[in-house]
């Protein structure tokens, strides 16, 4: 999962539509990296999605030893309702997934999160 931070969503959308059109018309070939699942957001939205509490939650889930949401909330010293709400929010962005074992709901991640703007190429 890639996260692309852009100043202007509309400008990015125009650029992507132009790229898709050229691929469909076979003027250029499909770029595998560019075709990877990508979330495109502004800096303002990024700061809301990746709040400190949600980053801690993602890090704990990444450790991959979560018994269930209740235990996760307890380990983070946060109310269950808040953790559950954040998990649903992050799952909506496909940043985490939830599996069910009996009555337990277990959040997990199965792919890395990349922010290319902050990585030296």
N, C-alpha and C positions, 0 to 999 in steps of 0.2 A: 504494500500500500504506500503510495507516494502522496505527500501533501505539498501542494504548490501554493505558495503565498503570492498573491498578485495585488497590485494597487487598484486595478480597475477590472472588475468581472466582465463587463460588457466588451472591453477591448480584447480580453482573453478569449471570450466566446467567439468573436469574429475571427480571430486568428485560428482557433481550433476548427471552425466551420470551413474555413478556406483549406486547411490541411486535409480534412476529411474528404472534401470535394475532389482535391487533387489525387488522393489515394483511390477513391472510387473511379475516377476517370483514368486511372493508371498512369498519371503523369509522374508520380513518385511512388516509391515502394513504402510499405508500412514499416514504421520504426518500432521495434519491439519494446524499447524503453518507454517510448511515448504512449504506447498502447496499454501499458501497465495501469491497473486501477489507480486513479488519482482523484484526490479531493482538492478542489480549487477554492480557496477562501481568501478573504482580505485579512490584513493584520488585526483589525478589530474583531472579526469573527474568530480568528485563531486564538486570541486571548480569552475569549469566552469559552470556546470548546476545550482548550487546554489550560484550564484554571489550575492553580497549585493542587487543589484537592483531587481533581480528575487525573492529573499527572501522577500523583501518589498512588491512586487507584490503579492506573495502567501499569505502573512499575510493579505493584504487588501482584497483579494478575499475571504479568510477564514471568514472575518467579515460578509460576505454574504449580503451586502447592496449595490451591484454594479448595477447601472442603465444600463450602457453599457460601451464599451471599451473606448469611448471618455471621459466619465466622470471619469473613472478609471485613465486614463492618466493625466487628469487635476488635480485630487486629489493627484497624485504622483509627479506632476510638472515635467513630462517627456513628450517628443514628442509622439504623437499618434502612429507614425510609429514604434518607438522603443518598446512601450508597446505591440502593435499588434504583432510584430515579437517575443517578449518574450512569449506572450500567445500561439502563434502557436508552439513555441519550447517546452514549458512545456506541451502543449496538446499532442505533439508527444511522450512524455514520459508517458502519461496518468496520469500526476499529476493534471491536471485540465481538465475540460470539458467546452464546449461552447454550450449554448442553444440559439435559435433564437426566438425572439418575434417581429413579423412584420419585420421591417428593422433593429432592434437592435440585436446585438450579445452580449450575457451576459456570461462572464466566471464564473465558479463556481467549487467548490470541493464537493464531496459527500462521501469522506472517509478520515480518518486521515492518515498522513504520519508518519511512524515510522522508527527510525534508531536504531535498537536493540543494536549495539555496544556501544551506549552512554546511555543505560538504565541499571540500576542495577537490576539484576534478583532476 
